[in-house]
Amino acid sequence: MQNSLSTLSPRSLWLYAATTLALLVWSGIGAYELPTWAMEVAPVVIALPILLATHRRFPLTTLLYALILLHFAVLMLGGHYTYARVPLGFWMQEWFGFERNHYDRIGHLMQGFVPAIVARELLLRLTPLQRGGWLFTLVTATCLAISALYELIEWGAAVALGSGADEFLGTQGDPWDTQKDMFMAWLGAMAAQLLLARWHDRQIARLARP
């Protein structure tokens, strides 16, 4: 049996799934624009079944499950309001004097922060790669690749849907929005590794013990 402190128990896993589904239902009820909501929460719909299906054969660390749930929440909140209309972004705009709603920057920061720990865990547990400079570099590069792929998906949506993709893109008139989004993902990837590496290593070590 895996160390209960390092991964979710079966009961906790179902609670995790129920929480995610409850948030998903909430985000869909009264969503500002249903097509945009569907595109924004698609990663949740894809990832949750994978997490449930792989838990017995390849349980993740508790830290990673918690980060993924937090990322789910950020995506679903953005899907409910659209990123340009999330109240938190308006509060930030008022508090700090921003010219626009910056909630989407939080989303792209998370797009680097959480995948960094996902990539780090998979590389450490499934490959011979050891902790050090190459691990840090490959994790960061992976997060930048994910961010670039997402921007390509946004571009494809814009081409396919025309003005109907405006809410999904959420550029709010910023011509450098794509570059800033990728920069935030890069910052998130760097921050996650610098802040969480030791905690993550301890959980991976405990998970490896019978």
C-alpha positions in Angstrom: 0.0 0.0 0.0 1.3 3.4 -0.9 2.1 5.9 1.8 -1.2 7.7 2.6 0.6 11.0 3.1 2.0 11.0 -0.4 -1.0 10.3 -2.5 -4.8 10.3 -2.3 -6.7 7.3 -0.7 -9.5 5.9 -2.9 -12.0 7.7 -0.7 -10.2 11.0 -1.0 -9.9 10.4 -4.8 -13.7 10.2 -5.1 -14.2 13.3 -3.0 -11.7 15.0 -5.3 -13.7 13.9 -8.3 -17.0 15.0 -6.8 -15.5 18.4 -5.9 -14.3 18.8 -9.5 -17.7 17.8 -10.9 -19.5 20.1 -8.6 -17.3 23.0 -9.7 -17.8 22.1 -13.3 -21.6 22.1 -13.0 -21.5 25.4 -11.2 -19.3 26.9 -13.9 -21.6 25.8 -16.6 -24.8 27.1 -15.0 -25.4 30.7 -16.2 -22.0 30.8 -18.0 -21.6 34.0 -19.9 -21.1 32.2 -23.2 -21.5 28.5 -23.5 -19.2 27.8 -26.5 -16.4 29.7 -24.7 -17.2 27.9 -21.5 -16.9 24.5 -23.3 -13.5 25.4 -24.8 -12.2 26.8 -21.5 -13.2 23.7 -19.4 -12.2 21.1 -22.0 -8.9 20.4 -20.2 -10.8 19.6 -17.1 -13.2 17.2 -18.9 -10.1 15.5 -20.5 -7.9 15.3 -17.5 -10.3 14.2 -14.7 -11.1 10.8 -16.3 -7.3 10.2 -16.9 -6.6 10.9 -13.2 -9.3 8.5 -12.1 -8.3 5.8 -14.6 -4.6 5.9 -13.7 -4.8 6.3 -9.9 -4.4 2.6 -9.1 -1.5 1.9 -11.5 0.3 5.3 -11.3 -0.9 7.4 -8.3 0.4 11.0 -8.3 1.7 12.8 -5.3 -0.8 14.6 -3.1 0.9 17.9 -4.0 0.3 17.3 -7.6 -3.3 16.4 -7.2 -3.9 19.5 -5.2 -2.2 21.7 -7.8 -4.2 20.1 -10.6 -7.5 20.8 -8.7 -6.4 24.4 -8.2 -5.7 24.7 -11.9 -9.1 23.2 -12.7 -10.7 25.9 -10.5 -8.9 28.7 -12.3 -10.1 27.2 -15.7 -13.7 26.8 -14.6 -13.9 30.3 -13.1 -12.5 31.7 -16.3 -15.0 29.6 -18.3 -18.0 30.8 -16.3 -17.3 34.5 -16.6 -14.9 34.5 -19.6 -11.4 35.6 -18.6 -12.0 39.2 -19.4 -14.9 39.4 -17.0 -13.8 37.5 -13.9 -14.6 39.7 -10.8 -11.2 39.0 -9.3 -9.6 40.6 -12.3 -11.7 43.7 -11.9 -10.8 43.9 -8.2 -7.1 43.7 -9.2 -7.7 46.3 -11.8 -9.1 48.7 -9.2 -6.6 47.9 -6.5 -3.5 48.2 -8.6 -4.6 50.6 -11.3 -4.3 48.2 -14.2 -5.6 49.2 -17.6 -7.4 45.9 -18.1 -8.7 42.7 -16.4 -5.6 40.6 -15.8 -7.3 37.4 -14.7 -6.1 35.7 -17.9 -2.5 36.4 -16.7 -3.2 34.3 -13.6 -4.5 31.6 -15.9 -1.3 31.6 -18.0 0.9 31.7 -14.9 -0.9 28.5 -13.8 -0.4 27.1 -17.2 3.3 27.1 -16.4 3.2 26.5 -12.7 1.1 23.3 -12.6 2.4 21.6 -15.7 5.9 22.1 -14.4 5.2 19.8 -11.4 3.4 17.4 -13.7 6.4 17.2 -16.1 8.8 17.1 -13.2 7.0 14.2 -11.6 6.7 12.2 -14.8 10.4 12.7 -15.7 11.7 11.8 -12.3 9.5 8.7 -11.9 9.4 7.4 -15.5 12.9 8.2 -16.9 16.5 7.9 -15.7 16.7 11.7 -15.6 18.1 13.0 -12.2 17.5 16.2 -10.3 19.7 19.1 -11.6 20.1 21.5 -14.4 18.9 19.2 -17.2 15.7 18.4 -15.3 15.0 22.1 -14.7 15.7 22.9 -18.3 13.5 20.2 -19.8 10.6 20.9 -17.4 10.8 24.6 -18.4 11.0 23.8 -22.1 8.0 21.5 -21.8 5.9 24.2 -20.2 6.8 26.7 -22.9 5.9 24.1 -25.5 2.5 23.6 -23.8 2.0 27.3 -23.7 2.9 27.7 -27.4 0.5 24.9 -28.3 -2.3 26.6 -26.5 -1.6 29.8 -28.3 -1.8 27.9 -31.6 -5.1 26.4 -30.5 -6.4 29.9 -29.8 -5.2 31.0 -33.2 -6.9 28.1 -34.9 -10.1 29.0 -33.0 -9.9 32.6 -34.1 -9.4 31.5 -37.8 -12.3 29.0 -37.6 -14.8 31.0 -35.6 -13.9 34.6 -36.5 -15.3 37.1 -34.1 -17.0 34.3 -32.3 -13.6 33.4 -30.7 -13.1 36.9 -29.2 -14.2 35.8 -25.7 -11.9 32.7 -25.9 -8.9 34.7 -27.0 -9.4 37.4 -24.3 -6.8 39.7 -25.8 -8.7 42.8 -24.7 -7.1 44.8 -27.5 -3.5 44.0 -26.5 -1.4 43.3 -29.6 1.3 41.6 -27.4 -1.1 39.4 -25.5 0.3 36.1 -26.9 3.8 37.0 -26.0 2.8 38.1 -22.5 0.8 34.9 -22.0 3.8 32.8 -22.8 6.0 34.9 -20.6 3.6 34.3 -17.7 3.8 30.6 -18.3 7.6 30.7 -18.3 7.5 32.6 -15.0 5.1 30.0 -13.6 7.3 27.1 -14.6 10.4 28.7 -13.1 8.5 29.6 -9.8 7.0 26.2 -9.3 10.4 24.4 -9.6 12.2 27.0 -7.3 9.5 27.0 -4.7 8.2 23.5 -4.6 11.0 21.2 -5.7 12.1 20.1 -2.1 8.5 19.5 -1.0 7.8 17.6 -4.2 11.0 15.5 -3.8 9.9 14.4 -0.3 6.5 13.3 -1.5 8.0 11.4 -4.5 10.4 9.6 -2.1 7.6 8.6 0.2 5.5 7.4 -2.7 8.2 5.1 -3.8 8.2 3.3 -0.4 6.0 0.2 0.0 
